[in-house]
């Protein structure tokens, strides 16, 4: 009886350990934005100076665990050997748990939530020996907007970013509601952050659904134009249409003179305000359905990982 009980206890503990994919980082700095931080270390992977890091920012009414699980970051991290850092908003800061990308106290470099996110990254670099040349950021909805703010304010930190259902960076300060700005004006607001020579900005992948009722698709079209201008690239006049399985995508791409893809906008026809996932055990499957994810037979996170150059 004791042996059977012990075996059951071991099985329960093992199952719990499999679920404990994110560990909270308690002391990562003075945390000016009052955020939480969670880190996933890939299994069966020794700490090394060449380890990449992906920073994942959740959307409104989400938390770190929801975006990590539904988007399938754990499986890809364990398979490819990169770390996943998940900042998390507190209800005390925002009643809907949105990152406050629209507030001047939180969208300016080294202040508020932007300051906390940078502290988390720097702490993880020192803790895990992260390769500083392979740090990436991924954000959904409000987390997408905040990811753009991170890339605009800390361009030297990130190699690439992926924005899902987000929009452009409006510059430091509280974002005025209803004010329309052109792509040129938005790009200039980022350039104004760097009075000397303009830095080299990260490459960017933008994903959106054409039927998103929460964040209009036009916001990411404006982000595509803003980010292209930051790279000094002309704006393409039209998009390509791609059909894969039963899905139709509209795609815009911008390459530099060396044929390196720097900005891509990929819109999934008919998708609302959700992540596109493809649950299953196939080579190109992953993610799981939930409040923020729909099975569209397309594993969008895998596409992001390919764009980041982390697939092997």
QUISUL-V943168 format. One record per helix or strand. SS is the DSSP state (A for helix, B for strand). FROM is the first residue (numbers start at 1). TO is the last residue. If there is no record, write none. Layout:
ss = <SS	SS>
from = <FROM	FROM>
to = <TO	TO>
This chain:
ss = <A	B	B	B	A	A	B	A	B	A	B	A	B	A	B	B	B	B	B	B	B	A>
from = <2	23	36	51	64	73	83	112	130	142	160	183	203	217	240	247	261	275	286	290	293	300>
to = <19	24	40	57	70	80	88	128	140	153	164	191	209	230	244	255	268	278	286	290	295	308>
